[in-house]
Amino acid sequence: MSESKALIVGVAGKVLGNEETAFLRGERPWGFILFSRNIGEADQVRDLIAALRDCVGRPGAPVFVDQEGGRVQRLRPPLAPSYPPAAALGALYGRDRQAGLRAAWLMSRLHAFDLASLGFNADCLPVLDVPVEGAHDVIGDRAYGGDPETVAVLGRAAAEGLLAGGVLPVIKHIPGHGRAGADSHLSLPRVDAALADLRRHDFAPFRALNDMPMAMTAHVVYGAIDSQHPATTSRRVIDEVIRGEIGFDGLLMSDDVSMQALSGDFAARTDAILAAGCDVVLHCNGVMDEMRAVAERAPVLSGKARERAERAVAKLQAPDGTDEGAARAKFAELTAGAAVA
């Protein structure tokens, strides 16, 4: 892997501007993430992704997107069908375990068909958060269910469906956003559950999928572990829980550094994220002044962070021999009547 910064960034629009191109060529982020604002028709998306990779001189540079299904789906018709939310797969699993497992794998395998055809090679899926009664609905039907076993089993099926299609999964939001009473895009959630309850309920799916190549942190304070800092900036949460108790040794990326759950200017946020033990900082909104401030503080990937990044990319494989038409037909049969966003 050539020299890359510990950074994943978004861009402002559907084509790169001159300032963005110069910035990306100079800073050489490890990866990129696209949002709805970046996505038009198919050739435009392919051209944008090719231009991003050209800026850093790495044809296989990771390009991420949030393509979950339900309300979090950046690719919409005609680029991709509207898929049901994770909760619909969980409901099917509750009625028929084999059908639910097959549908979860198939939906991710279909995501991989959709994404790989445009040049994406990473999807921020599966969501392994386990909601509780009364929690904020920022997770809601994005979760496979309200019990850790369902979430873990369907989450693994989803991750394996992506991998089978040549797309890297990102488990999120480690070590668990399901109990949060606030939307971390807007404010800092605080969870005061006992550590025993967190271990049994929130951490369990992440422990079950600790072999996955990448994970995204939760901007959530867990009072029983570190009452001062959200997981993203907590050395204690990352060392003792994510790396220790959960046993995750893949690439750990922050959730978006520009979310309002974090405090301080962008330099301070970036310093705190990296000091806590995240391998890579994620900045999503494409605002150049913010990106510059983050990039100035982000180091070149080295040591364990670089090893994890290389190991993650090495998990990319050639797509399996799944027949797309047959897969779409089977998924439609299994999910007939499921609500889509």
Order of alpha helices (4+ residues) and beta strands (2+ residues): beta-alpha-beta-alpha-beta-beta-beta-alpha-alpha-beta-alpha-beta-beta-beta-alpha-beta-beta-beta-alpha-beta-alpha-alpha-alpha
